[in-house]
Amino acid sequence: MTENEENENVSGIYSKFWRITLVILAMLLIFIGPTYVPYIMVHILKIHYFVSIGAGLILFILGMASMLFLIRKKLITI
């Protein structure tokens, strides 16, 4: 069995499906979290502005932390 065949049979977090899913989730948290979530919270849900900005900031931090996790686990190469 060659090295490429061994990498193709990997399951779990290192599978191609999970790598793509985790990258998309991290990107959504980074870009949609601080933009659309506060807008929806203020204009549709009528929540206070500073609470919505705090929620957006928390989502952004979670997205950056998950991206850092993916980079450190070598699931994403720069």
SEKOLDO-81964 format. One record per residue (C-alpha): residue number from 1; residue in one letter; x, y, z. Coordinates in steps of 0.5 Angstrom, whole numbers, plus 500, padded with zeros to 3 digits. Layout:
residues N
[site NUM, "a", [X, Y, Z]]
...
//
This chain:
residues 78
[site 1, "m", [500, 500, 500]]
[site 2, "t", [503, 507, 498]]
[site 3, "e", [503, 513, 502]]
[site 4, "n", [497, 516, 498]]
[site 5, "e", [493, 510, 499]]
[site 6, "e", [494, 510, 507]]
[site 7, "n", [492, 518, 507]]
[site 8, "e", [486, 516, 503]]
[site 9, "n", [483, 511, 508]]
[site 10, "v", [484, 516, 514]]
[site 11, "s", [477, 517, 518]]
[site 12, "g", [475, 522, 523]]
[site 13, "i", [477, 529, 523]]
[site 14, "y", [483, 528, 518]]
[site 15, "s", [478, 526, 513]]
[site 16, "k", [477, 530, 507]]
[site 17, "f", [469, 531, 509]]
[site 18, "w", [471, 533, 516]]
[site 19, "r", [476, 538, 513]]
[site 20, "i", [472, 542, 508]]
[site 21, "t", [466, 542, 513]]
[site 22, "l", [470, 545, 519]]
[site 23, "v", [474, 550, 514]]
[site 24, "i", [467, 552, 512]]
[site 25, "l", [464, 553, 519]]
[site 26, "a", [470, 557, 521]]
[site 27, "m", [469, 562, 515]]
[site 28, "l", [462, 562, 517]]
[site 29, "l", [464, 564, 524]]
[site 30, "i", [469, 569, 522]]
[site 31, "f", [465, 573, 516]]
[site 32, "i", [458, 572, 518]]
[site 33, "g", [459, 572, 526]]
[site 34, "p", [461, 580, 526]]
[site 35, "t", [457, 582, 521]]
[site 36, "y", [450, 579, 520]]
[site 37, "v", [449, 576, 527]]
[site 38, "p", [449, 583, 530]]
[site 39, "y", [444, 586, 524]]
[site 40, "i", [439, 580, 525]]
[site 41, "m", [439, 581, 533]]
[site 42, "v", [438, 589, 533]]
[site 43, "h", [433, 590, 527]]
[site 44, "i", [429, 583, 527]]
[site 45, "l", [430, 581, 534]]
[site 46, "k", [430, 588, 537]]
[site 47, "i", [436, 586, 542]]
[site 48, "h", [440, 592, 545]]
[site 49, "y", [446, 594, 540]]
[site 50, "f", [452, 593, 545]]
[site 51, "v", [449, 586, 546]]
[site 52, "s", [449, 584, 539]]
[site 53, "i", [456, 587, 538]]
[site 54, "g", [458, 582, 544]]
[site 55, "a", [455, 576, 541]]
[site 56, "g", [458, 578, 534]]
[site 57, "l", [465, 579, 537]]
[site 58, "i", [464, 572, 541]]
[site 59, "l", [463, 569, 534]]
[site 60, "f", [469, 572, 531]]
[site 61, "i", [473, 570, 536]]
[site 62, "l", [471, 562, 536]]
[site 63, "g", [472, 563, 529]]
[site 64, "m", [479, 565, 529]]
[site 65, "a", [480, 560, 535]]
[site 66, "s", [477, 554, 530]]
[site 67, "m", [482, 556, 525]]
[site 68, "l", [488, 556, 529]]
[site 69, "f", [486, 549, 531]]
[site 70, "l", [485, 547, 524]]
[site 71, "i", [492, 550, 522]]
[site 72, "r", [496, 547, 528]]
[site 73, "k", [493, 540, 527]]
[site 74, "k", [496, 541, 520]]
[site 75, "l", [489, 540, 517]]
[site 76, "i", [490, 547, 513]]
[site 77, "t", [496, 549, 510]]
[site 78, "i", [498, 556, 509]]
//
